[in-house]
Amino acid sequence: MKNKLLFLVTVVCGCLLFSACAAPSARKTSTQATSTSSTTVRVLLAEKQKSASFKHSGLIYIYTKDRSKKYKISQAGTVAARALGAGKIQVGTLQSSQPVILEPAPGKTITFKGNAYAGKIYLIADASAFHIVEYVPLETYLYGVLPYEMSYTWPAEALKAQAVAARTFTLKSMQTTGKRYFDLYSDVRSQMYKGTGKIYPSVKTAVDKTRGEVLAYDGQLFYTYYHGNCGGATDSVTSWNPGAKAIKPLSGAKCGYDKHAKNYSWQQTVSRAKAESYAASLGLKGKLKSIKVARKTGTGRATNITVRTQKGSKTIACGNFRMAFGLKSCKITKLSLRKKDVLFKGRGSGHGVGMCQDGANGMAKAGKSYKQILKKYYPGAKLTPLKDL
Ligand SMILES: [Zn+2]
C-alpha cells in the first residue's frame, strides 16, 4: 500500500515538472576510448525482471532513449517499473518500447536492491521482462568494485595493484562485449560491483593514484585475472582454461607472500551421499569407488579429476569438480575417500591465475610497491597509461 502511494506521488510530481526536463548527454563509444576518463562501463545489475522499484535521493530525470518522452521528479522518492510484455515497459508515468533511462542529478543516487548508484540506469525490455544496466564512468565504477574484491583495510600498495588489475580487466572485457547490451556482470562472472553509495577513502586513493593506468603485453590489454590465494605459486592460464592463449604475464609465478593468510592451507569434507549424487549426475550411478587427481600442474594444481563408481569412471575438468563441491581451490594435496565422507586437503583459494591477492597484501606489508606487485604476478607485462597504447 505504501508503495502504491509513493507511485502516485511520483506520477503527480513527474507530470507537473515535465516541461522543465533537461536533456542529458549521450553515451560515448567505450571500446574506442583512449582515456579512461571518457570511458563508460555498462554493468548489468539485474536481468529478466518483471517489476522493480528505484529510490532516488533527489532530482531525477526519466526519459526514453530518443528523448521523445521525458519528465523529471525534483524530490526524493520511489519510481516503479514493470514489464508490459511485447518489448514494452512502464516506468513511472511513461510507457515505451524503447529503453527508458533513469538519470540522477549530479550528487544524487538511485538505490536498487539496497545498493546506491550514481550512474544512469537503463531499463531495457525484451518480450516478457526487462534488464537493468548502469552506465557508469570507468573510474567511478572501480570505486564500487575494489572493496568487494579486496578488503579496503589492506595496505595502499595492494589496493593500487588491485585497481590496475580491475581497470585492465574491465577494459579488456569491454573489447569482447560484441552486440550485447551490457559489458560486465556485477558478480563473480566478471567482477563484484555494488555501486558507489559507500566510497571508502582508501579505495578512492588507490583508484585515483593509478588513474588511467593499465597493464599491457605486446601492446595489447589482456585479461588480468586475479584470485584470493595461490597457495605458494600461481599457474598458467591454460591450467584453468585450456582454450586460453598462453601469454607470458599469465604463465605463472612463484609467490612466497601468502603463507600468513587463512586460505593458504585448508581442509574440507564432503558427505559421501553428496559425492555419490554428483557422480550420478555424471552418469555414474552406484557406490563410489574412488576419486583421484588424474592430472596436475608442476605446482600441484589438479587440472583433471577421475571419479569412479561401480558403473565405470569419468575424468572431468577440476574447475567443474571444484564448483560442484565448493572446494576452495584445485590445489589438492590430499584426497581420501572415507566411510561417510570425502576428505580434501589443499592450498589456496580461487583459480590460481594472475595476481594472488593475499600475496599482494603480503608484498605491500613487506614494503613493496604496487609496481613490484604487478611485475611479480604479471611477469613481462608493461604498466602504461591507456592513452599510450
Ligand atoms: Zn600467492
Residues whose N, C-alpha, C, O or C-beta is under 5 A from the ligand:
A	BS01	ZN	N229 C230 G231 G232 C255 D258 C356 G359
